[in-house]
């Protein structure tokens, strides 16, 4: 099963809380790999066994925090 554009948009709008394939909330992520201004996290669904990756990009910077 391919990840349709509609399913991808619903997943992004839902902030990654549900499987983009079957809609289950039973998803789990593994380690996050960071490289420059980008991070990638493999995610899997415990119900339908589909896998995908969440991709994060640097979008802001503030001084004096952290």
C-alpha positions in Angstrom: 0.0 0.0 0.0 1.4 3.4 -1.0 1.1 6.5 1.1 -1.3 8.7 -0.7 -1.0 12.5 -0.7 -4.3 12.7 1.2 -3.2 10.3 3.9 0.1 12.2 4.2 -1.7 15.5 4.6 -4.0 14.0 7.3 -1.0 12.6 9.1 0.9 15.9 9.1 -2.3 17.8 10.1 -2.8 15.4 13.0 0.8 16.0 14.1 1.9 12.4 13.6 -0.3 10.8 16.3 -2.0 8.2 14.1 -0.8 5.7 11.5 -1.2 7.3 8.1 -2.2 3.9 6.6 -4.8 2.4 9.0 -5.4 5.3 11.4 -4.4 3.4 14.6 -2.9 5.4 17.5 -0.7 2.4 18.3 2.5 3.6 16.6 6.0 3.7 17.9 9.1 5.5 16.9 12.7 4.4 17.2 16.0 6.4 17.4 16.2 9.9 15.8 19.1 10.5 13.5 20.2 14.2 13.3 22.3 15.6 10.5 22.7 19.3 10.2 19.3 21.0 10.2 17.4 17.8 9.5 16.3 14.8 11.7 14.7 11.5 10.6 12.8 9.1 12.9 11.7 5.6 11.7 8.1 4.9 12.8 6.0 1.7 12.7 2.4 0.8 13.3 1.8 -2.0 15.8 -1.6 -2.8 14.2 -0.9 -2.9 10.4 2.9 -3.4 10.5 3.5 -0.5 8.0 6.6 1.5 8.4 7.5 5.1 7.5 9.9 7.9 8.5 9.0 11.2 10.1 11.3 14.0 8.8 12.0 17.1 11.0 13.7 20.3 9.8 15.1 23.2 11.6 12.6 26.1 11.4 13.6 28.5 14.2 16.4 29.5 16.6 16.3 31.5 19.8 19.1 32.8 22.0 19.6 31.9 25.6 17.4 28.8 25.8 18.6 25.3 26.3 
